[in-house]
Amino acid sequence: MFKGKKNKKPERLLSYDEKYLIYELTQSKNALDAAYSCFENATEPDIIDSCIYQVNSAQIRYKFLLEKAKAANLTIAIPVNVLI
């Protein structure tokens, strides 16, 4: 009857914990991006060391949150303009 439309699963509502996990993932990704930016712009050896520490810390937190999201079978759609 309706050509081109596929049967989609209805989107499920997210719990408070899932919404908070998505929020934390977003914040963690922003912190990781900021740490990379710090590293790329640093010129002093002590600042470079500090930025390396920040990058490592942000990577570990982001990886932890991603594993937690995968364990909860949580997926999110990323808007196209974010990828550019």
Phi, psi and omega in degrees: 000305177255105182282145177088345179266132179254154177288114178261148172288139177294141180292135180273153177283142180270143176284169178301317181297321179292318177298319180293322178296318177297318177300314180295321176298317179297314179297319180294320177296319177297319178295322178294317177299318179295321179294319176297318179298318177302313181297317182294332184259355183284144179236332181276140181304319180293322178291321178299315178300318179297318180293322177298318177299316180297318179298312180299316180298314181295322179296317181296315179296315181297317178298317178301313181293322177297317178296322178295319179294319178295320179296329179273003182056042184260126176232148177227152176269133179261125178300146184300320183294342177285330184282345184273000000 
